[in-house]
Amino acid sequence: MDTLTIKVRDSKALKLIQDLESLDLIQVIHNDVQSSSKKLSEKLAGSISNEDADSMQEELKKMRSEWERNT
């Protein structure tokens, strides 16, 4: 199934959408405006393990030291 985002321009269209939902032909999913106002760091918190984060930090340190050494 596809998920579509639509902008309702008329109350008649909204009524049609509600009728389609009542016939169980579509499912209306309301966008949560509050979640989009979160900081990116809040949205991604906990998405990688501590071990992976530590490994990435070490790699970054290595790359930065190599970059500074070459300048």
C-alpha positions in Angstrom: 0.0 0.0 0.0 1.1 3.6 -0.6 1.0 6.4 1.9 0.1 9.8 0.5 0.0 13.3 1.9 -2.8 15.4 0.7 -3.9 19.0 1.3 -7.7 19.3 1.6 -8.9 22.5 -0.1 -12.6 22.2 0.4 -14.9 20.8 3.1 -16.7 18.7 0.5 -13.4 16.9 -0.2 -13.0 16.3 3.6 -16.4 14.7 3.7 -15.5 12.4 0.8 -12.3 11.4 2.6 -14.3 10.7 5.8 -16.8 8.6 3.7 -13.9 6.6 2.2 -12.5 6.0 5.7 -15.9 4.8 7.0 -16.1 2.3 4.1 -12.7 1.0 5.3 -11.2 1.9 1.9 -8.6 4.2 3.3 -7.1 5.0 6.7 -6.6 8.7 7.7 -3.3 9.2 9.5 -3.1 12.6 11.2 0.3 14.3 11.2 1.7 15.0 14.6 2.8 18.6 14.4 4.4 18.5 17.8 6.8 15.7 16.8 8.1 17.8 13.9 9.1 20.6 16.3 11.5 18.3 18.1 15.2 18.9 17.6 17.0 16.4 15.4 19.1 15.3 18.3 16.0 14.4 20.3 14.5 12.4 17.4 17.7 10.4 16.9 18.6 9.9 20.5 19.3 6.2 21.2 19.3 5.3 17.5 22.8 3.9 17.8 24.5 1.9 20.5 27.1 3.4 22.9 29.7 1.1 21.5 29.0 2.3 17.9 29.1 5.9 19.1 32.4 5.4 20.8 33.9 3.7 17.8 32.7 6.6 15.6 34.3 9.1 18.0 37.6 7.3 17.8 37.5 7.3 14.0 36.8 11.0 14.0 39.7 11.7 16.3 42.0 9.7 14.0 40.8 11.6 10.9 41.2 14.9 12.6 44.7 14.2 13.7 45.7 13.1 10.2 44.1 16.2 8.7 45.9 18.5 11.2 49.2 16.6 10.6 49.0 17.2 6.9 48.5 21.0 7.1 
